[in-house]
Amino acid sequence: MGRKIYSVITATGKYIPTKTVKNSDFITNTFYESNGEKIDKDPTIIVDKFQEITTIAERKYVTDNMVTSDIAYEAAKDALLSSETNKETLDYLIVAHNFGDISTENRQLDIVPSLASRVKQKLGIENPNCIAYDITFGCPGWLQAIIQADYFIRSGDAKKIMVIGADVLSRIADPYDRDSMIYADGAGATILEGKESETPIGILTHSTRSDTLEYANMLYMGKSFNETKENSDHLYLKMNGRKLYMYALDKVPTAIKECLDKCNTHIKDIKKILIHQANGKMDEAILSRLYKLFDISILPENIMPMSISWLGNSSVATIPTLLDLIIKGQLNPHTIQKGDTMVFASVGAGMNINAMIYKN
């Protein structure tokens, strides 16, 4: 086999917000149904049931002085410093997000200039050939940006690319909606580089699907469930949770298997599965169904690292943050060794699903 160019992860970084919000902080909330009716149930029961279903006990929020591009910059800076990468050697800087720079004072969508341009400016990158742009693809946005970066690298158009996933979901969450307890804030950054090798390394294969015809509106922006609330003209993130759960359970395992089949890799050869985390119980069910596709009923221990119980659902930041935690030895007992093959997978708004097989 001749030498080929492969996309290899050479650096990671993250920004985990400093504000911790526990489930107990929601006990004073008044929750409403989607039809505007008040839920006459003890909030403690609602919160306890929420944790039982999702496994989320707490989540992280940004402080009032920060917006999405700020935390994207912090994650980027961490990736550069931890690897001593020269920022001027980056060919692309791609930022995956979904809601722009929404601040506490201004809830209007702010995406001009692009968040990637803002991060490039904050980093002080002078190189005009470092192309900065954004991608919005729901929760799978970071992974889709990684897939785009892989194409740039394998084509020879680029040698080094930074991909950032950053979102501030706390500012688009309706406090009168029980689903608001799912959302969190965060940012993760990854640097990909082209490496020549005679044997496959780095990104082995990837795949993406968009099931828009039937499922496009499972996540949408809508008004507060409390119609009498001040500023009721504001829009908040809403979801059809049950339908989304069933969609993910049905489609994600098959999408991962198809990706594994593309590179002739068996699930037994996989050391870690890094999956987007919106619901801990849902991920466990997805994992079980994935292994059943290979006629395996007993799952290996520590195959799927989890951070949702204390970080919540930080959308595009989930997987890159998880990866950085493992690489830097901050998520015991999980480690990634040389030669390990991993699965990355995500599902989210669109509805979009993507998967990637990676050999360390």
N, C-alpha and C positions, 0 to 999 in steps of 0.2 A: 504494500500500500504506500503511495506517495505521500509527501508531506502536505497537509492541508491547514488552512487557517481556522482556528476554533475560538469562540468567545469564552473567556475565562474570567471569573470574578476575582479581582485582585485586591479589593478593598471594600469595606462596609462602614457605615456610620449610622447614628440614630439621634433623635431628640425625643426624650420622654418628658412630657410636661410635668411641672412640679406640683400641680394642684391635684390632690387625691380626693375623689368623691366616692364615698361609701354608699352602699345600698340604704343604710339607715338614714342618709341625708334626704331620701325621697319620701320618708314616712309622713312628712308634713304636706306633701303634694296632694292636690285634689285631681283625680283622674276622671276622664270622660270617655264615653264610647264614640265611635266615629259618627254616630247619628246625633251627637250633641247632648246625649243623656248622661247625667252624672252617675258615676259608679258608686252605688251605696254599699261599699264593702270596706272593712277596716284596711287602711293603707298598709299596715304591717303584714296582713295576709297577702296582699297584692305583691309586695316586695319579696316576701319569702317564696311565693310561688314563682316569681320571675327568676330568682336565683336557682331554684330547683330545675327550671326548664332550660336556662341558658348557661348556668355555672358561673355567671358573672357576679362577683362580690363587690368589686370596686372598679373604677376607671379613672383615667387621667384627663384633666382639662387644662388648657392653656390659661395663663394669667391675662388680665384685661389688656395689658400693653402689647400683646403679641397677636400676629395674624399668620396665615398659612405660609406666606413667603418667608417670614421670620424663622419659623421652625424648620422649613425646608433648608434654609441657609445654615442653621445650626447643625443639621444632619450632614449636609455637604461638607461643612468645615471639619466635622468629626471624621468623615471618611478620608479626607485629604490629610489630616494630621496623623491619623493612625497608620497611614501607609506611606507618608512622606512623598505623596504624589505631587508632581509639579502641576499646578492648576492650569498653566498656560499650554500644557500638552493635550488638554481635552479637546476632542474634535466635535463632540456634541454634549449638550447639557439638556436633558429631557426631564420635565417635572410632570408627574401624574397627580392630578387633584380633581375635585368635582365641584367645588363651590367658591373658588377664588379667595380673595382676601376680605372676608366679611369681618368687620370690626364690631365692637360693642356699641359704638356711636352710629355707625352707618351699615345697615343691613343690605344695602344695594350691592348687587354682584359687581365685583371689581376685578377684572381680568385684563385690563389694558393699562400698561404694557403686560405682556405675558408674565406669569410667575417665574418662568425660567429666566426671562430677561432680568427680572428683579434680583434673582439669586445670583446670576452671573455678575451683576453690578455690585452686589453686596460682597461677593468674593474678590472683587477687584480684578477680574480677568480682562486683560487688554486684548488678547488674541481675537481678531474679527472673524477668524475661521472656526472659532468655537460656536457652533450653531445652537441657539437656545430656543426651545419651543415647548409648548404644553400638550398634554393629551388628557382628554376626559373620556373615561371608559367604565365608569362605575368602580366598584371595589377591585375588579381585575386590572385596573389601570397601570399599576406599577409593573405587573407581569407582562402586560401588553407592550409597554414601553421597552422592557427588556427584550422582548421578541423583535421589536423594530430595530433595536440596537444591534442585535445579532445579525440581522440582514445587512446593516451598514458595514459591520466588521467583516463578515464573510465575503462581501462583495469587493473588499479592498478599499472602500470609500473612507473608512475610518479605522483608526487603530486603538483609540481609547475614548470611552463614553461614560459619563456619569448619568445615572438614572435615579431620580428621587421620587418617592411617594409621600405626599403630605396632605393632610386634611384636618380641618377644625369642624367637627360635626356637632360640637356642643352648642354652636350658635345657630344651627338650623334644626335643632330638636325642639319639639313642642312639649313644654313642661306638663301639659295636661293629657299627654298621650303616654301610655305605659311603655311603648316602644322607645321613648326617649332615654330610658335607662340603659339601652344597648350601646348608645353612641359614645365615642371617645375621640380624643385628639392625639396626634402624633406625627412623626416624620422618620423616614428611613432612607438612607442613600446607599447606592452600590456603584462601584466602578468596574466596568468590563473592559478587558483588553484583548486584542487579537494575538494569539499564540500559535506558532507553527508546530505541528506534531504529526508523527507517522501513525499514531494510534489515537482514537477518539478521546477527547477530553473536553471539559467545560460543557457548554450546551450541546447536547446530543440531538435533541429534536424538540419540537413544540407543536401545539395545535390550538385553534380557537374556534368557537362557534357562537353565533348570535341567534337566539330563538325569539325574534321580535314579533312574528305574526300573532302569536297567542299570548306571549308573556311580556311584551314591552312595557306595560303599565303596572307591573307588580311593585315597582318603586316609583314614586312620583312626588311632586311638590304640591302641597295643599294647605288650606287654612287651618288654624288651630281648632281642635275639637271643642274648645270652649268658645262659643260664638260671641259671648259677651265680653271677652277679654279685650283690653285696650290694645291698640295696634293690630286689630284683627285682620288688617289687609296684608300683614306679613305672611309669607309662605314658609312652610316647614316640611321637612322630609317625612313622607308617609310610606307605609308598606302594607302589602297584603301578606302578612307573616306566614299564615298557614299554607297558602298556595306557593309561596317562595320556598318554604321548607320542603314541600313535596317535589317541586321542580328540581331543587338541588339534589335531593336524595335520589331522584330518578336519573338525572343527566350527568352529574359530576363523576360518579364512579366509572361510567362507560366512557366518558371523555378522557379520563386518566388512563384507562386500559387501552384505548385506541392509540394514545400517545406512546405508551410502553411498547405496544405492538409495532409501531413505526420504526423503532430502533432495536427490535428483537430483544427486549429486556423483560425478564420475568419479575413479578412482584417480590419473589424471594431474594432477588439481588438488590433490592432497595433498602438502604440503611435508614433514611429519614424521609418523612412526608411532611412538607411544610404547606399547610393549607390555610386559606383565608378563614378568619375566625369571627363569625357573627353570632354563633350559637354553639356552645360546647357540646351539647347533646346531639345537635345536628351533625357536627363533624365526626363524632363517634359513630353515628349511624352510617355516614358516608364511608368511613373507613371500613366498617363491617361489610357493607355491600361491595366495596371494591375487592376485598379479599375473597368474598364468595364468588366473584366472577372468575377467580382462579381456583375455585373449589377448596378454599382454605377457610376453616371455621375458627381456628385458634390463632389469634392475632399476636405478633411478636411484641414484647415489652418495649416501651419507650420509643416506638416507631414514629409517633406523631407528637412533637413538642407542642405544648400549649401555653399561651400567655393571656388568654381571654379573661381568666378569673380575676386578674389584677390590672389588666390594661384595657379591657373592654374591646369594642369593635372600632378600630381606628382606620377602617376602610383601606385605602391604598398603602397605608403605612404598616399594616399588620405584618405582612410577610417579610419585607426588608428589615423591620425592627426585630422580628423573631430570628432572622438569619444572623444579624449582628450580635444579638444576645448569646447565641450558641457559639459563634466563632470566637467571641471574646471571653468565653468561659463564665458567663453570667446567668446561665439557665441549667443548673445541675439537675440530673446527671447527664444532660445531652452534650455530645461532642460530635464534631465532623472531622473524620480522618482522611488522609490522603488516599485516593482511590475509591472513596465512598460514592455511591450513586444515589441521587436524591430525586424526589418528585416535588415540584412546585405546582400548586393549583389554586384557582380562585373562581368565585362566582359572584355576580352582582348585576347592577342596574343595566337593563338593556332588552332582554336578559342575556348576559354574556358569560361564557365559561372559557377559561384557558388553562392549559397545562404545559409543563416543561419538564424534560428529563435532563439532569445535570450530573456530570461526573467530576468530582473534586480532584 
